[in-house]
Amino acid sequence: MFMSKYNHTIDPKGRLSIPSKYREILGDEFVVSKGMDGCLFVYANETWKEFEAKLAALPLVNRQARQLARFFLSGAQYVTVDKQGRILVPQDLRDFAGLEKDVVLSGMGSRIEVWSLEKWNEVNSQVDIDEISEGMGDMGLTI
């Protein structure tokens, strides 16, 4: 399970260091894809295959299902960790998430989110935890 938040920088060549605690779970090769809210999602291969199977099971006749599968599958790429513990984030994914220098890696249980620091701050400055807490029951969650 991925948790915690790490601030890192992405170098001019698009290489990003992956924290060792994350690498222990991810291994030497894993998947980076477009994510929601303008970030990237990082999946261990096993978790990606489970997600991929769910996408494949969506009804082909449903337009939203096709769009969802297209969004994730066309924006996904395998990446490999180099000897310095870095990955090369593909240019199209860097462009999608606005990754230029300062980034945030956030553990989200089954995946990692990669954000530009600016976007991370923007999205998280608008979080109203009281409002979210009140809606948890509708999602079937209790603490």
Summary of the structure (lengths in Angstrom):
residues: 143
radius of gyration: 16.0
end to end distance: 19.0
largest distance: 46.0
contacts: 382
relative contact order: 0.23
helix: 43%
strand: 27%
